[in-house]
Amino acid sequence: MEAFLYEYGNLLLRWLHVIAAISWIGESIYFVMLDNSLHAPRDERGKKLGVFGEMWAVHGGGFYHNQKYLTNPPELPADLHWSFWKSYTTWLSGFALFSIMYLMKPAFYLVNPNSPWTWAASMNGLQAGILAVAFLVVGYIIYSQLCRRISPNMERDGLLSLAVGIMMVAVAWLTVQIFPGRAAFLITGALMATCMSANVFFWIIPGQRRMVAALKAGQAPDPLDGKRGKQRSVHNTYFTLPVVFLMLSNHYSFTYTSPYAWIIMVLFIFAGAVIRQYFVLRHMGKNQLGYPVAGVVLLALVGWLAAPSTADKPAANVPAKAAQQVPGSAGMAETGMAAGTAEEAGGQDTAPASDRGATLERVHAIVVARCTECHSAKPTFAGIASAPAGIVLDTNEQTIMHAAQIKQVVGSKYMPLGNITKMTDDERAVIAAWAGQ
């Protein structure tokens, strides 16, 4: 019951996070569209009132007339609408999810024994958890310092964008070196989301409050408050699509288990940014197709890097009869054994030892010993109420059904998570040889 309540709470929290994120991102995209679609007022009355820009729209059976004032509206109503709770709720619920899923089990999700750096591979769970949180805090501080030092008055935003892009490349590379792939993608996305929400909390809302206070006091607002808020808001809109991808990436292991994981992450980040740029310009009336084409090219490059290598095809030294027998039923256990088919075919068995022992029975025995604590109809691992991703491996047929996925995550050493069940390299080789058949 405790595991069920934990998982149900996880579901409700995730639902809250998604709802808040949809609301925040939707409102943010709408206001960016509105801001970029404004045109100078056509009538003299609007000009006299200080209207900076306006837009007429039709939606839901009605007509809307939006007007924007920079710092001098003729009146300031008491029911002024503010946009910030959606942002805060998204971040708070996201960090709560990160805490109960990763920080409560850091040895399981955050420790990377396969890290190329000895100190990272030898970290314990507490150290890995502290480092993951430090990435969010220190990452935002570095990002904010870049904004302050490179373009404090918004005069060098192009150079600032380049610097932020380089920073994200560095973060992607570092996280993949230190943490397991799935956690690396999530931490990078969480850092970008932290920057977005912190922009709202530390810059956009405080600046707007100072502007409102000045207007109520009959003073002229500082135009820099509006410009700084606009700068951070623009950054947020380009972070949006990459963050959405990074939050969804945990469902697609081919991205974070690839040997090119950090490059794949970078390509997705920039693909999201250039696709968003197309829509930003489209709202200005500019239909520059080069941006979506660039995004498609980047995504195609991701597909090329993440695609299975030729090693996934039957090896040349696998006997022809065995290579032709594609796993598809439990009967493979009797007819597809690599050790026996070579002799039946009349040839000498020259396959490696791992290939000769790559029978379904042996593979499934490994799966049962190393995987079914979690991937079972009735998991026995503490805190797991149901099989992750719905992948159950209790029977031969279920093992066959998920052969490609098993080979991918076992070969990359992503699974078992943290190698908690101590799967050996020999066992991984057996699975690789069997799945290759």
Beta strands, then each sheet from edge to edge (+ up, - down):
strand 1: 53-59
strand 2: 62-68
sheet 1: 1+ 2-
end
